[in-house]
Amino acid sequence: MRYWMKYPFALLSFTASLHAEPLQKIFSDWQISCNNQNYCVARNIPGNNGLVMTVSRHAGSDDRPSLRLDYGNAYTGELSGAALEDNLLLDGQQLKLELQHWDVQPHHLMTIDTHSIDAFFAQVMDANHIQLQYRPTATISLQGLKAALSLMDDIQGRVNNMSAWIKRGDRIASEVPPEPSVPDVIPSSSPTPTLALTHDEMAGLTDFGIWRVNTNECPLEPARRKVTVWPLSDEKALLLVNCEMGAYNVIDLAFEVTRTQPYVAKGITLKLPFVPPGRGKKQIELINANYDPDKEVLRTFSKGRGLGDCGVTTRWQYHEHKFELVEYAQEQTCDAWHGRDDWPTLWVSNTTAQWSSGNGEMSP
């Protein structure tokens, strides 16, 4: 039974306005990702043949839809060949595009016009593939597009609504649930450090991280550990200790440590407010971690492979001895289509409003 058929529409309409569970799911040759604001983006996979269609839509009546066709990206560079608008085939026949309301570039076509998107879907929805005429291997499989958009309708509470892309009905567009609220995250209200770490503090804390971190917790032998230290306040420092090393990922242990001896350390645990798709638990490891003391932001970047075209990236804000999740992005498909700055976001926060409850917990 497919995902969207498990839940009655009434339940989805209610939960869409109050709570949104992030998801990332694959239907045949299409991947859909939706974040905690019910913003969804779907694209065909794999993208390594150079031709990709991307469809995105916000929740609520102010849905700001977008549809784009791209030939080539940052990994491929600018590809040679004639313009897309005259060279796209739909199941072997010329694809008819009405481009009055499209942004037209030689290898990139995009529209945010609702009627243009509806007209495009009406033409391609029951077809098999879109193909670049002068490069037959550059194709967009349409197998799974309808299922992905149907799930998007369900997630955003559009079933039986005039705004639905697949499950259209008579309900007016203004009746769809609004965007769910997101957590508020602001910088720390605790005193920011005014005193830079001295040479002696750096040396003492580095020595502590190398030699005194429990070897059961940090299996990497002391001589191979790399330790980085940043001030969290005038009394505390953030200590990152490399404890496992792979071909392209380094796993750290993190501690909040007093800046003076005798050192008192508390382990920092990063715990997500949701269970990521396909991962099974909320707690995450600090992989390729880096801290920006000016913004009090901790970042992680887990590569699915060395190219860095898939994996997980997170951003956490420091606040009163804990780190609060600001953003979580995940790309599960390793197809050389985009880098971490463009991965689908599964969690976003309001970084300008009042503080909410914490998720980055300290453990003794």
DAWO-V306635 format. One line per field, one symbol per residue. psi: psi as a letter, one per 30 degrees, with the letter a starting at -180 (. if undefined). A space follows every 50 residues. Layout:
psi=???
This chain:
psi=klefffkleeeeeefefekkkklkkkjcgkkkkkagggkkkklkllggff kkkkklklllfifilkkkkkjlaeefakklllkefggkkjhflkkjkjge hkjjlegkkkkgkeeeeeeeeeefeglelkkkegiffjljkgjfeeeeee eeeeeghgkglffkeeikafklefflklklllkkkllkflklkfklklee eeeeeeeeeeffkkfeejfkkeffkkkkkkkeaffllkkkjkfkkaegkk klkkkjkkfllkkjkkkkkjklgljkkgffleklljkhlkkjfefhkkkl jjkflefgglakklkkkkjhglkkkekkkkjfjighellffglkkfkllj gfalkallfjlkk.
